[in-house]
Amino acid sequence: MSIKLDLTELRAFVAVAELASFRAAAEAIHLSQPALSRRIGKLERTLGVRLLERTTRRVALTLAGREFARTARTLLAEFDGALMQMRELGARPGGEVTLACVSSAVHHFLPDVIRRFHARHPRIRVRILDDPANEVLASVLRSEADFGVNFIGTQEPEIEFQAVLEEPFVLACRDDHRLARRRSVAWSELAGEEFMTVGKASGNRLLLDVALAGVKQRPAWFYEVRHVSSLLGLIEAGLGVAAVPKIALPTRRSSRLVAVPLVEPRVTRTIGLIRRRGRPLAPAAQHLYDLLSAGARPERLRATQPRPSARPVGERAQRRQ
């Protein structure tokens, strides 16, 4: 059976125990003596024991009262200490923001935005959970992250999805590959290529599998990895080609990777900001959210929802996850 203790009753009892006087205790905690007596009486009824022996001349602790007085002092000291820590934390110009982001979108969305955020909030730490799409969604749902950057979540009733960027999947190949100078490549033309892919646990893989369900000549994979970043390393080493989100490709000039548009069909995904519906963000987290919301230029979506041609692919893939 659980016992519900009131902090005001504990403070009243400790005051009487320390001062050995109802009058002095009442003055110390700014209560009338009848109100103080009522609190002590209620505490004794809750615990089922007598804590104080009262006479016209003095107040003394019973054996149970002496034992409980030590417990009550400890409880009040721990509570007051925790309350003081929270007040100090709220007063300090520091803190922490946790952001979950699909790993293939980290380098496109985060560096410039975090640089600006840090200039504004130099004492606030930013934790980035660079995970697959399912884990990003789960982190936001479990409140392990303040918000996330993801391409799934629009069908979750507890999630608010704000679309910021629609991007195509492209063929990633090395600059000396025979397809590197093509204006576009059809999926069926990849049937004979050494094709690489991410595993089926990846949201990108599921999205592509659904989108290509009607393509008769689909590329068969030779190498499978877990992360898009691993794919890019293998491609740059000359081991083959892969279909990747366009923003996953590095922008440095030293890279030998080339992006060629993939068509028939053209497959896209919509990246958006996800957060728990109806749950306000802390001021620092809201500022980072706003910076990301405005920072997807020049490819930012004009509308706040994905276009009908792109949305069903991502949503069907989400269903299968």
Protein Blocks (a to p, Z undefined) as FASTA:
>chain_A
ZZdddfklmmmmmmmmmnopaklmmmmnopafklmmmmmmmmmmmnopafbdcdfkbccd
dfklmmmmmmmmmmmmmmmmmmmmmmmmmmpcgdcddddddfklmmmmmmmmmmmmmmmm
mmbccddddddfklmmmmmmnopafbdcdfehjlpmkbccddfbdcdddddddfkbfklm
pfbdcfklmmmpccddddfklmklmmmmmmmmmpmbacddfbdcfbfklmmmmmmnopac
cdddfklpcfbfkbcbdcdddehiaddddddddddehiacdfklmmmmmmmmmmmcckbc
fbfbdcfklmmmmmmmmmmZZ
